[in-house]
Amino acid sequence: MIVCQTCGEHNAPNAEFCGNCGDFLKWTGAQVQAGPVRPDAAPQPQPHHRPQQTMRRQAQPGDLICGQCGSGNVPTRKFCGVCGHSLHDAVIQKQPWWKRWLPAKGQKVRERGSRPPRTRRATKVRQGIGTAFRWLLALAVLLFGGLYAFSQPFRGTVNTQVVTAKDAVAGIFTEDLVPVRQSVVSAAQERPDHPAKLAMDNNKATFWVAPDPKSAALTIQFDHVTDLRRMIVHNGDGKKYLGTARPQRLTLVFDTGKTHDIKLTDKPDEQQHDIKNGDGVKQVQVLIAGVYPSSESTDTAISEIELFEKQVK
């Protein structure tokens, strides 16, 4: 081995840099002979050898990987034994993932001077059960992967079960909506040729017209208590969209005393809006709270309103 003259660290015979202080051992190191020599023995001339490149150590789990040359170093070193670079920020060689799943082999390494506590019989039994469980789990994973990869019927069955489970979980967080039909539709204002019922007749070519939007209100009654979740609105006159004013904002007033505001866009396409506070209602009033004006008429038109409730399972 080579002893560093600067700090006294013992280094491997093929090390070029001290593992403790990082000094170049060719300058500061001294070779230590393996056996004792007689005091009166004449020193033998040392043959001159050409310097050899330090053998790189194959990285082992737990080794410090030098960021300069990539060599593996034992965890006790502070400087790389090949290039002398500091190992302060060195990366630790990790153990392969599949080895971490397997039970550890051999004796456990403990610190010097520490005495392992006595292991009770019950503890040994639990440890044995845990080891057996890990082995069984590893075998089950390998068996499942093999069957899934090479067995078409098994793969199809697994995929079907996964899709079924996915749909079941999604059903917990999502709601199925169905259309809800009104029993009575009325309005405080309407034109004789465009009554309130035309706003909910499933015909987008017809429309309800309110002469004065400030006091216009559409009253919708149901024959059962419902939980409203969504509204689809077709704004204005579908045939001549700019010929009448269009609602800009609607206020839903439920018979439970709660309300919900909906802001509409000035376009003839359908507009979907979620409804809040619509649980347990049997009647809802649709108030026109604002309009997009028209240069041709002061009448306000709504082509179609569709309501959806939560499906009762």
C-alpha positions, 0 to 999 in steps of 0.5 A: 500500500501507499502511505500519504506523507501529508495526512498519513492515509493508507491507500491502495497500491495502484492509487494515484491520489490520496483518498483523504486529502487528494494529494498526488501520491507519486510526489508525497506517497511512500511505499510500505513493505509487506514484511520486516527487513533486517536493519543491516540489510543493504537497500536493494535498488528499486527498478525504474518502471514506467507509470501505469494508469490506475485501474478503474474500480467497477462501480458497486451499489453504494459506491461514490461515482466521480463526476470528473472521470466516472470511476467508482470509489468506496464510500470512505474516500473523499477524493477520486483514486483515479483523477483526484477530483473531489467526491463531495458532490459524487453520485451514489451508485444505486442498487437495481430496482429488481434487487431491492424487491428481493430479500437481502442475502448474507450477514447484515453489516453493522457499525463497529462496537454495536451489539444487535438486539436479541430477536424474539421468536415472534419477531423471527416468525414475522420476518419469515412471513414477510420474506415469504410474502415478498417472494410470493408477490414477486412470483405473482407479478412475473406470472401475471406479466407472462400470462398477459403478454402471451395469452390472448384470452387472459389479456382480453379478460383483464382489459374488460375488467379494467374498463368495467372498473374504470366506468364504475369509478367514473360513475361515482364522480360523474352524473348521468343527465336526462332531459326533463319535460315541463308540464306547464309553460307560461309567460308574463309577456308574449306575442300572440303568434309567438307564445311562451310554449314555443320556447320549449317545443323542441323546434328551433324554427319557432321562438318565444317573443317578449315585447318588454324584456325588463318585465319578461319572465318565463315560468316552467313547472314540472309534474315531479320534484327534480334536480336541475343540472344543465340548461341548453339555450338557443338564443334569438330568432333562428331564421332572422337572428339580428331581427330581434333583441337577444337575452344577454343574461338570464336569472333562474329563480327556483321555488326553493328560494335559491337563484342562479345566473347564466351569461349568454353569448350573442350567437345563434348556436346552442349554449350549454350551461351548468345549473347550480342550486337546482336541487329539489325544485318543482318550478323555475322562473327564467328572468331576462336580466339583460339583452343584446339590442337590435336595430330592427325591433325591441322584441326579445326572442328565445328560440329554445330552452332545454333542461336536464336533470340528474338521473335517478338510479 
